[in-house]
Amino acid sequence: MKVSIFPTSYGFIHTHLDKAEGKLAIKIFSPADINAFLSFLHNAKTNGIPLNSIFGGMIASDPETGYNIYQMTYTGDGTDLPAEFTKPQLDDLRSWYINKAQKMANGNEGTLSHWDNTYYCLFGKYFSFGNGFYEPVE
């Protein structure tokens, strides 16, 4: 995902909708989504915007409810803010994420859901989620 970030930017929202022709639609935040959120946080810190006002949002299609809305927020003070992913880190995480998501979608390893800690499982490779660092909100 690519978004424009300006000195006064506060966040973004986008969709993860069902895909045609059997392509996997992953209904949780992607590595690019997390990286965009980190970019918004660093931009806010540089420009004096309160970090707790920054958000990353996603609307995902759902066969049972029609859609679900998820939002990332940051509750820290900025001293523990990790750097944005390097290209090799992002490539590695994207490959791992797609592989893990495909296994989950095939029913071999859990489900794709924010509700069963899948979100934490997928991104725990690079982040510590303790202390409310990134939290999915409905």
C-alpha positions in Angstrom: 0.0 0.0 0.0 1.3 3.4 -0.9 -0.2 6.6 0.6 0.9 10.2 0.5 2.0 11.6 3.8 2.1 15.4 4.4 3.3 17.3 7.5 -0.3 17.5 8.7 -1.3 13.9 8.0 -3.0 12.0 10.7 -3.8 8.6 9.2 -5.2 6.4 6.4 -8.1 4.0 5.8 -8.4 1.5 3.0 -10.1 -1.8 2.1 -9.3 -5.5 1.9 -12.2 -6.8 -0.1 -13.0 -10.3 -1.5 -10.9 -10.9 -4.6 -12.1 -12.6 -7.8 -10.7 -15.7 -9.5 -9.6 -17.5 -6.3 -7.0 -14.9 -5.3 -6.5 -14.8 -1.5 -8.0 -11.7 0.2 -6.2 -11.3 3.5 -8.5 -9.6 5.9 -5.9 -8.4 8.4 -3.3 -5.6 8.3 -0.5 -6.4 5.9 3.2 -5.6 6.3 2.7 -2.6 4.0 -0.1 -1.4 6.2 2.1 -1.7 9.3 4.9 0.1 7.5 2.6 2.9 6.4 1.4 3.3 10.0 5.0 3.5 11.2 5.6 6.2 8.5 2.6 8.2 9.8 3.9 7.9 13.4 7.4 9.1 12.5 5.9 11.9 10.4 3.8 12.9 13.4 6.7 12.9 15.8 8.8 15.0 13.4 5.9 17.5 13.0 4.7 17.8 16.6 1.4 15.9 16.0 0.3 13.9 19.1 1.1 10.3 18.4 -2.1 9.1 20.0 -4.1 10.9 17.3 -2.5 8.8 14.5 -4.5 5.9 13.0 -4.4 3.3 10.3 -7.8 1.9 9.3 -9.0 -1.0 7.2 -12.5 -2.1 6.1 -12.6 -5.8 5.3 -15.4 -7.7 3.6 -17.0 -10.5 5.7 -19.5 -13.1 4.5 -21.3 -13.1 7.9 -21.5 -9.4 8.7 -20.9 -7.7 5.3 -17.8 -5.9 6.6 -15.6 -5.4 9.6 -13.7 -2.2 10.5 -10.3 -2.3 12.1 -8.1 0.5 13.4 -4.5 0.7 14.6 -3.5 3.2 17.2 -0.4 3.9 19.1 -0.4 4.4 22.9 3.3 4.9 23.6 5.2 8.1 24.2 7.5 7.8 21.1 10.6 6.6 22.9 9.9 3.0 21.9 8.9 3.8 18.3 10.6 1.3 16.0 12.1 2.3 12.7 10.2 1.8 9.5 11.0 -1.5 7.8 14.0 -1.7 5.5 13.2 -3.2 2.0 14.8 -6.5 2.9 12.8 -6.7 6.2 9.6 -5.8 4.3 10.3 -8.4 1.6 11.0 -11.0 4.2 7.9 -10.2 6.3 5.7 -10.0 3.2 6.8 -13.5 2.1 6.4 -14.9 5.5 3.0 -13.2 5.9 1.6 -14.5 2.6 2.9 -18.0 3.3 1.3 -18.0 6.8 -1.9 -16.5 5.6 -2.3 -19.1 2.8 -1.8 -21.9 5.3 -4.4 -20.4 7.5 -6.8 -19.8 4.6 -6.4 -23.5 3.6 -7.4 -24.5 7.1 -4.0 -25.9 8.0 -3.0 -23.4 10.7 -5.9 -21.5 12.4 -8.0 -18.9 10.9 -7.5 -15.4 9.4 -9.0 -13.2 12.0 -8.2 -10.2 14.3 -10.3 -11.9 17.0 -8.1 -14.9 17.7 -4.7 -13.2 18.0 -3.8 -14.0 14.4 -2.8 -10.3 14.1 -0.3 -10.7 17.0 0.9 -14.0 15.6 1.7 -12.6 12.2 3.5 -9.4 13.3 5.1 -10.7 16.5 8.1 -11.6 14.3 9.2 -7.9 14.3 7.2 -6.2 17.0 6.5 -6.6 20.7 2.8 -6.1 21.2 3.0 -5.7 25.0 2.0 -2.4 26.6 -0.7 -1.8 24.0 1.7 -1.0 21.2 -0.6 -1.8 18.3 -4.1 -2.8 19.0 -6.9 -3.8 16.5 -10.2 -2.1 17.4 -13.6 -2.9 16.1 
